[in-house]
Amino acid sequence: MARTNADPIHHTQKMKGELNTLIDHLREDVTKIDDPQFKALFETSAEVLGGLVKAFTHFERKSEAAWRR
């Protein structure tokens, strides 16, 4: 069954794909520049975006873990 634009899972899956592409790009760029602050910034950014991907996955699974503090 195809997912429609009214289905929130369609949107979370699309955003997860976009975020994962960005995460991969950030991690790839870390290998290109030899500056510790740059590396820390890009690695931290990749980790933060990874947290968003995880939150979207929890939402898709209707997991309460996505809403705990």
N, CA, C and O of each residue as an XYZ file, in Angstrom:
276
protein
N       0.845     -1.183      0.000
C       0.000      0.000      0.000
C       0.891      1.248      0.000
O       1.760      1.387      0.861
N       0.689      2.117     -0.921
C       1.480      3.339     -1.024
C       1.071      4.327      0.063
O      -0.106      4.473      0.395
N       2.061      4.986      0.594
C       1.798      5.998      1.623
C       1.397      7.307      0.937
O       1.939      7.666     -0.108
N       0.451      8.002      1.536
C      -0.026      9.255      0.944
C       0.604     10.432      1.667
O       1.220     10.264      2.720
N       0.451     11.621      1.105
C       0.973     12.836      1.727
C       0.278     13.155      3.037
O       0.810     13.917      3.845
N      -0.912     12.582      3.267
C      -1.622     12.823      4.520
C      -1.109     11.916      5.639
O      -1.463     12.115      6.802
N      -0.301     10.949      5.313
C       0.245     10.001      6.283
C       1.511     10.589      6.901
O       2.474     10.848      6.180
N       1.537     10.807      8.219
C       2.729     11.397      8.827
C       3.975     10.540      8.648
O       5.085     11.071      8.613
N       3.816      9.234      8.534
C       4.966      8.354      8.357
C       5.669      8.646      7.026
O       6.894      8.562      6.930
N       4.894      8.981      6.025
C       5.480      9.372      4.727
C       6.465     10.522      4.941
O       7.562     10.516      4.383
N       6.078     11.489      5.734
C       6.903     12.677      5.962
C       8.102     12.369      6.854
O       9.204     12.853      6.596
N       7.900     11.570      7.900
C       9.040     11.253      8.773
C      10.073     10.428      8.019
O      11.273     10.633      8.201
N       9.634      9.508      7.184
C      10.578      8.702      6.414
C      11.357      9.560      5.417
O      12.559      9.373      5.227
N      10.667     10.488      4.792
C      11.340     11.382      3.848
C      12.377     12.247      4.571
O      13.498     12.402      4.088
N      12.015     12.799      5.706
C      12.939     13.642      6.465
C      14.121     12.828      6.996
O      15.249     13.321      7.025
N      13.869     11.592      7.415
C      14.965     10.741      7.871
C      15.971     10.510      6.741
O      17.179     10.492      6.976
N      15.480     10.337      5.539
C      16.377     10.179      4.397
C      17.221     11.418      4.168
O      18.427     11.331      3.933
N      16.576     12.571      4.238
C      17.299     13.841      4.063
C      18.335     14.034      5.169
O      19.473     14.419      4.901
N      17.937     13.766      6.408
C      18.865     13.918      7.524
C      20.035     12.954      7.416
O      21.175     13.337      7.679
N      19.772     11.713      7.033
C      20.857     10.740      6.895
C      21.834     11.142      5.795
O      23.036     10.910      5.919
N      21.331     11.739      4.729
C      22.213     12.251      3.675
C      23.112     13.346      4.234
O      24.312     13.367      3.962
N      22.542     14.243      5.005
C      23.314     15.326      5.612
C      24.325     14.789      6.622
O      25.465     15.253      6.669
N      23.913     13.822      7.423
C      24.828     13.196      8.388
C      26.028     12.596      7.653
O      27.172     12.800      8.060
N      25.772     11.870      6.592
C      26.866     11.272      5.814
C      27.800     12.343      5.263
O      29.019     12.173      5.278
N      27.234     13.439      4.778
C      28.034     14.534      4.232
C      28.901     15.164      5.325
O      30.085     15.419      5.105
N      28.326     15.413      6.483
C      29.092     15.983      7.592
C      30.259     15.076      7.968
O      31.382     15.547      8.149
N      29.997     13.792      8.083
C      31.052     12.847      8.491
C      32.124     12.701      7.405
O      33.301     12.504      7.708
N      31.713     12.795      6.165
C      32.693     12.737      5.076
C      33.597     13.965      5.104
O      34.808     13.853      4.914
N      33.010     15.134      5.340
C      33.796     16.366      5.361
C      34.779     16.405      6.524
O      35.807     17.075      6.426
N      34.498     15.712      7.613
C      35.412     15.662      8.755
C      36.776     15.122      8.313
O      37.810     15.519      8.851
N      36.770     14.228      7.343
C      38.027     13.624      6.884
C      38.814     14.544      5.948
O      39.974     14.270      5.640
N      38.194     15.623      5.499
C      38.822     16.494      4.499
C      39.564     17.682      5.085
O      40.444     18.244      4.434
N      39.219     18.072      6.310
C      39.773     19.289      6.903
C      40.518     18.918      8.183
O      40.009     18.168      9.016
N      41.721     19.451      8.324
C      42.534     19.145      9.499
C      42.494     20.305     10.496
O      43.500     20.969     10.745
N      41.320     20.525     11.050
C      41.125     21.571     12.057
C      40.268     20.962     13.161
O      39.129     20.569     12.909
N      40.802     20.877     14.391
C      40.070     20.219     15.474
C      38.697     20.822     15.776
O      37.753     20.087     16.068
N      38.578     22.134     15.710
C      37.282     22.772     15.980
C      36.276     22.442     14.877
O      35.103     22.192     15.157
N      36.730     22.442     13.643
C      35.871     22.062     12.526
C      35.386     20.630     12.698
O      34.196     20.348     12.555
N      36.316     19.721     13.008
C      35.962     18.312     13.192
C      34.943     18.152     14.314
O      33.972     17.411     14.166
N      35.156     18.842     15.440
C      34.235     18.756     16.578
C      32.850     19.292     16.194
O      31.830     18.698     16.544
N      32.825     20.405     15.480
C      31.556     21.000     15.052
C      30.783     20.044     14.147
O      29.583     19.842     14.336
N      31.464     19.460     13.172
C      30.776     18.584     12.225
C      30.376     17.264     12.863
O      29.294     16.751     12.576
N      31.219     16.702     13.720
C      30.852     15.456     14.411
C      29.671     15.682     15.347
O      28.755     14.863     15.408
N      29.696     16.799     16.079
C      28.589     17.121     16.985
C      27.303     17.331     16.187
O      26.236     16.870     16.593
N      27.402     18.011     15.074
C      26.232     18.231     14.226
C      25.654     16.903     13.742
O      24.437     16.716     13.741
N      26.521     15.986     13.332
C      26.064     14.670     12.879
C      25.367     13.919     14.005
O      24.357     13.256     13.770
N      25.890     14.014     15.221
C      25.280     13.340     16.372
C      23.913     13.927     16.704
O      22.971     13.187     16.989
N      23.800     15.244     16.669
C      22.515     15.896     16.951
C      21.470     15.482     15.917
O      20.339     15.152     16.271
N      21.844     15.500     14.658
C      20.909     15.095     13.608
C      20.545     13.622     13.741
O      19.416     13.231     13.448
N      21.499     12.803     14.183
C      21.210     11.397     14.437
C      20.159     11.231     15.520
O      19.341     10.314     15.461
N      20.179     12.114     16.507
C      19.147     12.097     17.545
C      17.769     12.397     16.973
O      16.776     11.811     17.405
N      17.699     13.297     16.014
C      16.422     13.591     15.363
C      15.929     12.387     14.561
O      14.739     12.073     14.580
N      16.833     11.721     13.864
C      16.454     10.514     13.124
C      15.870      9.488     14.094
O      14.855      8.854     13.805
N      16.518      9.333     15.237
C      16.045      8.378     16.249
C      14.660      8.782     16.762
O      13.792      7.926     16.935
N      14.449     10.065     17.002
C      13.139     10.537     17.468
C      12.054     10.268     16.431
O      10.942      9.876     16.784
N      12.370     10.475     15.158
C      11.400     10.187     14.107
C      11.063      8.700     14.074
O       9.907      8.327     13.874
N      12.063      7.860     14.267
C      11.839      6.409     14.287
C      10.931      6.032     15.454
O      10.025      5.214     15.298
N      11.171      6.624     16.617
C      10.302      6.363     17.769
C       8.863      6.792     17.469
O       7.912      6.094     17.819
N       8.719      7.939     16.821
C       7.378      8.402     16.448
C       6.697      7.391     15.532
O       5.527      7.059     15.721
N       7.435      6.907     14.543
C       6.871      5.949     13.593
C       6.420      4.670     14.291
O       5.441      4.044     13.885
N       7.129      4.295     15.328
C       6.794      3.069     16.066
C       5.797      3.335     17.199
O       5.431      2.427     17.946
N       5.368      4.584     17.313
C       4.448      5.007     18.378
C       5.037      4.732     19.761
O       4.319      4.420     20.712
N       6.344      4.854     19.845
C       7.064      4.590     21.090
C       6.974      5.784     22.029
O       7.139      6.929     21.606
N       6.717      5.520     23.287
C       6.688      6.584     24.284
C       8.079      7.157     24.539
O       8.195      8.266     25.060
N       9.131      6.431     24.187
C      10.498      6.896     24.415
C      10.781      8.212     23.699
O      11.639      8.982     24.131
N      10.081      8.468     22.630
C      10.298      9.698     21.871
C       9.869     10.936     22.655
O      10.305     12.044     22.344
N       9.035     10.765     23.650
C       8.482     11.923     24.354
C       8.949     12.016     25.790
O       8.504     12.894     26.528
N       9.830     11.136     26.196
C      10.386     11.211     27.569
C      11.511     12.213     27.609
O      12.204     12.455     26.621
N      11.669     12.790     28.786
C      12.797     13.719     29.004
C      13.874     13.056     29.766
O      14.902     13.672     30.046
